[in-house]
Amino acid sequence: MGQIVVKFGGSNLKSPADIERWARVAAAYKEPLVVVVSAFSGVTDMLIQGIDEAMLSEHAPDQLCSKLENLHESALRLHIQSEAEIGAVMEVLKQRLAQLKKLLMGIHYISAVPDFTRDHIISTGERLSSPIIAAVLRKAGMQAREILPETMGLLTDGIFGNAAADLATCAERLSSIITPDYTPVIPGFYGVTKEGKLAVFGRGGSDYTAAVIARSIQAESLDLWKDVDGFLSGDPRIIQDSKTISYVSYEEAAELSYFGAKVLHPRTVEPLEQDLIPIRVMNVDKFDGTIQPYTIVGPAQETSISLKSVAATEDIGIVRLEGPGVGSRPGILARATTGLDAAGINISSVITSQTSINLLFKKKDLPRALAVLRSESVPSVVSVESMEDIAIIAVVGDGLRHKQGLAAQVFGALADAGINIVLTQAGASPVAMYIIVKKEDKAKALRAIHSTIHRG
């Protein structure tokens, strides 16, 4: 019987009472488990804020560590009665909080936050929740034991703030450490560099941690316990008749996650796709004692549903380079992006025409990108302007690979709704088409497209 990797989300650890529910979920499995945990809800934000406060006040580290100790001790004592067990766990927590305090005091005195220090600090929440979860699982009769990413050698590429795992090395190391003989409880969100420093996988990166582990041990599945009914056909806050999608492909899941679906980290599918390890998405709020997935993510399958979902994000800005023939002259794009690369600014996408090059960025990067591009002297470019207050809509479905007329349906729906399209792109992904509209048209556009693709 193969192992199943189970990831418990921090959004469902809002109160100490939630921990007991996780124990009931884990106990419902008949297969051997590997448990990956997030920080308790709100703790990562507290740590990020704590960095800013530590820069200003030498008293801030003490205050934060005291608050975190009280929070986690309360959670522990609510579920564990053995003073010996409480004492052992609290000793571990106090050691980790003492280390956190040293790091915070360090950034106060040097008035700077090195990338590796920031990653170590903001990943502390997972290292505080994992020993508590392990203790509660032991109380429930499981042979649970915490194991840290730095202990088992979950190697990354060393890019602080947005690291990626070295999958080959992880598989080699983890497969001999994570065995069915016990229930490993592993903090998510981060791995280690070759030098032994901690590097985080980005916000929401515990899903990615769980995927790396699932791939490394060739798990039967990765089970993500969330507070939503899996992937939906649209944002229920905007589209009242949105429906749960029972099956999505790896590519569809990645696109929907990138464009705002809060179901899994966009990179979660990367380690699993080649080995065809399924992702099962559960809703912990509706747990009734049985393991019942709402959405399964796996290889592409033939289906009668050509377009499955429509998603959108406003976290986008555009810099448009205009000039005669800029879209067709060789070397212009490379020249324009040299400064962006030097400044460490990522381009999300590029849309070109004969007379313009449109560079898409995360909204936070737009001011810097505009300044860099305006400072560059690029041949044939006569104007460099930014576009804000826009939204990008992704229409997602494997049917875009082979079924004709789908794009016409989408554009027709927008035309009927009186919505002007700012830009559009198809082909960058075989399972998605992208449409950029004004921000004030986003909700109307989503409803129009959803109504069309799910008619009948």
Secondary structure, 3 states (H helix, E strand, C coil): CCCEEEEECHHHCCCCHHHHHHHHHHHCCCCCEEEEECCCCCHHHHHHHHHHHHHHCCCHHHHHHHHHHHHHHHHHHHHCCCHHHHHHHHHHHHHHHHHHHHHHHHHHHHCCCCHHHHHHHHCHHHHHHHHHHHHHHHHCCCCEEECCHHHHCCEECCCCCCCCECHHHHHHHHHHHCCCCCEEEEECCEEECCCCCEEECCCCCHHHHHHHHHHHCCCCEEEEEECCCCCECCCCCCCCCCCECCEEEHHHHHHHHHCCCCCCCCCCCHHHHCCCCCEEEEEHHHCCCCCCCCEEEECCCCCCCCCCEEEEECCCEEEEEECCCCCCCCCHHHHHHHHHHHCCCCCCEEEECCCEEEEEECHHHHHHHHHHHHHCCCCCCCEEEEECCEEEEEEECHHHHCCCCHHHHHHHHHHHCCCCCCEEEEEEECCEEEEEEEHHHHHHHHHHHHHHHCCC
